[in-house]
Amino acid sequence: MRLEEQETDTFGEKGCETATILVSPHPDDVAYSVGGSLLTSFFQRPKLILSAFTRSNFAPYSAGAHDTDTISRIRREEDMKFAQKTGLTCSWLNLPTSATVSDSGTGRFPLLSASTVLFGWPVQRGPLTFAVGRMGSAVPLRLKYNLLMASARFDNRYTILRASVLNLVSKYHDAILVSPLGLGNHPDHMIVSVACRSLRNRAARVYFYEDLPYATGYSMNGIARHVRALDSRLRQVKVDISGVMEEKIRNLAGYGSQVGPREVIQTREYARRLGQGGEYERLWTY
């Protein structure tokens, strides 16, 4: 499917002045990272979720065919069920994931090439693999992250995503925009993070969530450094999800093609790591 053919469903919340718009790089990212906060009174209604990169063949826990059409349909159905359980209005942009673009061998965007050189993903195929890995390992982490953010703006999926998010934010006088931080430096997460940050003056407030399960691989200082690289003005907000943790886990487990016992354990442990006795999710805002 060509990028110019991508379409998004239309949200039907007309006449509302305030809305919370949660942008999810893939189906499951919102459930992982703020699935507990959604069950509290933290976010204002109506709550809308926009899943961006939904053309995918990645489904490690799914049996059967793994072609892009089949897996994309499975992941969309999982997203719809999550939206129904949490009272969200759901929409999909149907953009291809970076992995799908890389596997096809066509249309490698500058962002994917930069990600391969700097972080080794997507994996560079052929005799240049070793040289590319050595090149990336010699670059300081902060510089690698800044280069990846800059490259995101030249990805043609970025243009489509940003226009879609801006169109949605513009429908509300006091829209609240919720975006991933980009922890893990996944190209798809980086595109969303950079696009939403560029729209910070068009929304009443912007929150950045800590991308799970990637966040579990960071120290607290490592996350703080990442946040400073994105925007040094951001401050943390912690949401107590102790009372809704079990419901969050049940909803997350609904993404059965992506989530297994290991991911559930990681999610629980991270919530406790933030809580110091309770269970929390953490966001960053201005």
N, C-alpha and C positions, 0 to 999 in steps of 0.2 A: 504494500500500500504506500503510495507516495505521500510525503508529508503534507503537501498542499491539499490533500483530500481529507485530512483529519477534521473531525467534527466533535463537538461536545454537546451533551444533553443540556437542556435549558432548565435552570432552577426556577421554581414557580413561586418564590416568596415575594410577590409584588406588594408594594406599599409599606414595607418594613424599613425603618430608618437604621436599625442596628442589626448586624448579622455577624456571626463568627465563621470565617472562611478558613478551613483547614486544608492545606495543600499537601498531598501525600505523593512522594515520588513514585511509589508502587502501591498497589493494594497490599495492605498489612502494616505500612509504616506508621500510620496514625494510631492503629490499634496497639502496636508495640510501644510507642513513645508517649502518647497522651490518652491512651485508652481508659485510664483511671480518672484523669481530670474530666473527661467527657461525662463521666457518671456522677460528678459532683456539680455544684452550682458555679464552678469557676468560670466557665465560658457562657456568654450570653446567647440566647436564642434569637432567631433560628440558627441552627448549626449546619453548615454546608461543608461537604468534603469533595475536593477535586482531586481525583487520582490521575496522574499525568502519564507515566510511562507504563502502559497497560498491554502493549503488544509484546508478549514474552513467551519463551519456551522453557523458562526456568521453573521447575517444580520438583524439588528433591524428594518430597514425600508422596508424590502422586504416582500411582500405578497406571499402566496403560500407555497410550500414545503420548508423545511429547512434542508433537508439531506445534507450531506457533498458534494456529487457530484453536486447537483443542485446549492448550494451556491458558491462552488468553480468556477463553470462555469460562474455564474453571475458576480462574482468579477473579473474573468479573462477578460470577455468582457468589463467591465467598465475600466479596466486597459489598454486594447488595444485602446479604444476610446480616453482615455487621452493621450496616447503616440502619436496617430495620430494627435491630435489637437496641440500638443506641439513639434512635430518634433523629438520625441524620438524613438530610437530602443529599443524594450521591450523584456524581457526574464523572465521566471519563473522557480524557482527551485522545486516547488511542494512539499515542506516540510510541514508537519502538524503544525498548530499553537499549542501553549501551551494549549489553551482552548480545542482544539480537542483531544489532547493527554489526558488531564485531564478527559474529559467527557467519554472517552472510557474506563477508569478504568484500562488501561494496559500501560506498558512502561513508568511509571512515572520516569522521569530523575531526577538526584540529584538537578538540578536547580529548578525544580518545587517544590520539597520538601522544599528547602531552601526558595523559594519565599512564600510558604504557611506559614512557621514558622515566617519569618521575616516581611512579609507585608500582610498576610492574603489572598493572592491570588496565585493560585487557592484555592477556599474555601475547607478547610479540612472537609470531611464528617465524621460523627460518633461522639462518646462521647469525642473525644480528642479536639474538636473544641474550647471549652472555654480555656482549658489549653494551647493550641497552641497560641491563641491570646494573652494571658497574657505573655507568654514567649517572643514573638516577640516585644511586646510593651516595654519591659524592656531593650532592646538592643539599644544603641545610634545609631542615624540615619547614621552617617558616617561609623560606623562599619558594620551596616546592608548592606549598599551599597557596601562596599568592599567585604563582604562575598558573596554577590550576583554576583559580577564581577568574583570572583574566581570560583564560582560554574558553571558559564557559560561555562568555558573551559572544563568541564567534561560532558557536554551535547553532545550526539553523533550527534545532528543536527549542533552543532558548527563546528565539524570537516568537515562535508560536505560543510557547508556554506563557511568556511575560504578557503578551497581548491578551491571552485568555484570562489570566488572573486580573489584569487591569480592567478588563471589561466587566468582570464580576464585582470587583471592589467598587467600581464606579456606579453600580446600581444602588448602593447604600450610602447614606450620608455619614454614618459612623461605623464603617466596617472594621472589624478586628481580623487581622490577617495572621495566620499561624503557619510557620514554616520550619523545616528542618534546619539544624545548624550546619549540617554537612559533615558530621563526624564520620570517620572512616574513609573520607575522600572518594566516595563512590561518585563517578561522573554524573549520574542522574540526580543524586542528592545535591551535588554542587550546583547544578543548573537551577534547581528550585530555590536553593538558599540565596544564590546571587540575584536571581530574578526578584524574589520577594524583598530582599534588602533594598533593591533599586526602587521599590514602590513604597518605602517606609513613610514617605510624606504624602502618599495618597490614601492611607488608611488612618483611622483614629488611633490605632495601636497595632504594633507588630510584636508577636511572640515567636521565639525560636526554640524548638524542642530538641532535646538530646536524642540523637538517632540511635535507637536500639535495633538490633543487638550490638551494633558497632561500639556504642559508648562503653560497653563492659570491658573493652580492651584498653581503655584509657585510665591513667591516674587522674585524680581530681585536678592536679596541677596541669596535666596535659590538656584537659578540657578547658581549663581557664586560659591556657595559651591559645588554643584554637579560637575561643570566643574573642580574645583580644585581637587576633588576626582578622576576624570578620568585622568587628566594630568594638573599639575599646570603651564605648559609652554604655554597652549593655550591662545590665545588672540581673542577678538571679532572683527567681521567684520559685518557692517550693510549695507544692500542692500535696496535702496529706490525703493519701488514697487508702489508708489502712482499712477503712470501713467498706471499701468497694474492690479490694484487691482480688478477691476470689471471682467476682463477676468479671473483672478485667481479664483474668486468666481464661475464663470460660469463653469470652468473646474472642480473645486472641487465638485460642485453640480452634476456632471456627475456620481459620485460614489453614486448613489441614494440608494443603499442598506445599506449604512453606514452613510450617511451625511443627516441631516435634518436641519430645521431652527435654532435649538439651536447651532449646530456645526458651522453653517455659522456665526452667531452672535459672537460666541467665537473667531473665526478666525479673523474677522474684528476688534474686540476690542483689540485683542493682537497686531495686526499690528499697531494700533494707539497708544497703550501703549508703544511700542518701538520707535515710531516716534516723539513724542512730537511736534505734528503739522502736520506730514506727516504719511505715512504708510510704515512700514519696515518689513523685515525679518532679522534675525540675525543668523550668523554662527560663529563657533570658529575654529581657525586654528593655526598652528605653525609659 
